[in-house]
Amino acid sequence: MLEIVHIPLEYTVTFTDYDGTVLKTEVVVKGKDATAPVIPTKEGYTQTAPAWDKDGKNITADTEINAVYTINEY
């Protein structure tokens, strides 16, 4: 008898800082959620809510998620 094995599709989610620095890379099964890391503080910038440009939910393709900052004005 032939046994069918289901292999879930997996995608890479990359979390990056505003300057392109990779903060975290995570492999996520199709349809599942990625877990964002803590965004590091940057001198002269404030984290903007939401802290990421995408929510990282229901991943269905390789995805890059970027930290969102606002430059401080003095």
Buried (B, 14 or more C-beta within 10 A) or exposed (E): EEEEEEEEEEBBBBBBBEEEEEBBEBEBEEEBEBEBEEBEEBEEBEBEEEEBEBEBEEBEEEBBBBBBBEEEEE
